[in-house]
Amino acid sequence: MTTEPLNPSVAPLYQERFAENTAGIIAAITACIVAAGGAVVAYPSNTAGVIQALLDLRSAISTGGSAGVAAFLPVTAGETLQPGDAVYMGVDGLVYKASNTGTRAEANVLGIAREAAAASGSVVVVCRGKVSGLTGLSTGADYFLGLSGGYGSTAPVGGGVYLTMVGQALSPTEIDVQPQTPLFLN
């Protein structure tokens, strides 16, 4: 490998350095942007290009991609579901309304039902990304799992319940689904 000329003021501290691979860094970030559903533009092979690519990656991750791409999972409902219900996957492979007062499995949110479904009916679950058509959300607030597929902006406290973040409100009618691992509160 070739080495980069050393800055005399840092040579005693850092010794030999390798040349930067800015184009390789940008290519790796670009691959992540595409995987997150974002739009890729041409980035210059310099520090400014790396920064712009990182900003575009952040935007793609936080919004589910510029094209509204999210992680969808077509599954079968184990019970009647309404649009916006937080769900978990049962051991039978069906999805049910998640709850923070049941078992750890019931508090392990898979995502949010995108539409209504009857028991044994097909439903699409948004596992990561934006869900629209909801009501009463507080923009910017984090939402935590409650009872029977519900969620609220107040985190549960006390013992015997699970703390599970479901997502963050993007507007009064949209939530960015970002389920996290349940934490049991003693």
N, C-alpha and C positions, 0 to 999 in steps of 0.2 A: 504494500500500500504506500501511496505517496503521503508525505506529511506536509502540513501547512506551515508557512514561515511563522516562527514564534514572535510574539510581542515581547520585546526585551523586558518590559516591566512585569510580566507574569511568568516568564520562563523559570525562574527559581522556584516558584510555587507549584506550577502545574507540569513541568517537564514537557515532553514531546506530545503534540496534539495531532489528531488526524483531520484531514480535510473534511469539511461539511458535505453532506449529501442532501442538499436542499431539495433537489428534484425527486429523490427517493422518499423524502419525508412528505412532500406534497402528494406524491402518488399514493402513499399509504393513507393519508387523510382523505383523499378523493375517493378511495375504495370504501372508506367508512361512511362518507356522505352518501354514496350510492346505496349502500346497505341500509342506511337509515331512511331512504326514500327522498333524499334531497336532490336539488338541481346542482349540477357541476358546471363551472365556468372555467375559462383559462386562467391559471394563476402563474404569475412570474416566478421564476426560480430564485427567489431571494427571501429575506426575512418578512417583507410585506406580504408576499404570496403565501407564506406559511401562516401568517396571522389571519389573512382573509379566508383561507381554507378552514382554519380552526373556527372562525366565526360562523362560516356557512355550515360546518359540522354541528356546532352548538344549536344553530337554528333548526337544522334537520332533525336533531334528536328531540328538541323541546317542542316542536310543532307536529311531529310525526311526518315530516317531509313537506316540501313545498307543494307537492301534488296531493297532499292529504293522505299519503301512504301510511298505513298502520299495520300492526300484526293482527290479522283476523283468523279465527279458528271456527270452521263450521262443525257443529256438534249436535247431539241429540239432547233435548231437555228431559230431565227426570221428573219435572213438575211444571206447572204453569208458570211462565215467566213473563214479565212486563219489560218494555224497553227501559233501560237504565238500571235494571237489577244487577247487583254484584253477585257473581256466581263462583262456585268452586266445582271441581270435578270429583265425583264420587268414585269409589272403588269399582263400580259397575261401568265406568266410562261415560256416564251421563252427567249433565250439569244440573246443579241445584242452587237455590238461593243461599248465599254465604251468610254466616252469623258470627258475631264476636263472642257469643255466650256458649257455643257448642264445643265441639272437639277442635283440636288444632287443624285437622283436615278441613273442617267446615269454615274455619277462619282464614284459610289459605286461599286468597282471592285469585282466581284464574283471570278474570277480567269482568267486563260489563256487557250484558246482553244488548245487542244493537236493535232488536225488534222483539215483539211479543211472540210467544210460542206456547203451544199446548203441550201437556205431558206427552212424551214420545214423539214430539214434533221437532223439526229441524230449526236450529237457531244459530246465528253468527255471533260469536263472542269477540269483542275487541280486547285483546290481551295487552296491547300497548298502542297508544295513539289517541286520536280525538274521537269523542262521541258527542253528537249534536242532538238537539231536540229535547233537551232536559229543561227543567224550570227551577227557579229559585236559588241558583248557585251564587256564591259571592266571589266575584272575580279575584283571582290570586290566592284564594283560601285553599288549604290542604283539606282533603276529605278522608274521613276514617270510617271503617266498617262499623255498622250497627247491627240491628236485628233484621232477619228475613230479607236479605238482599239490599237493605237500605244503608245509607251512609250519611254522615253529617260533618260539619266543620269543627265540631268540638271533639277532641280526643277523649276516649273513655278513661276513667280513673277508677281506682278501687281495685278490689281483688276479684279473682275468678273470671276475668274477661280477657280477651285478646285485643291488643292494639295492632291494627292492620291499616296502613295507609292504602287507600284505593287510587287516589290521583289528586290533581290540582285543577281547580276551575279556571278555564280560559276566558269565560264570559258567564253571564247569568244562565246561558242555555248550553254551554259546552264544557266538557271535562277532558283533561288529558289523562288517560288511564296509565297509571304507573304503580301497579301493585307491589307491595313490599312484604317481606317475610313477617308472619305474625309474631308478636312478642307477648308472652303470657304475663299478665299483671297479677302479682300476689297480693 
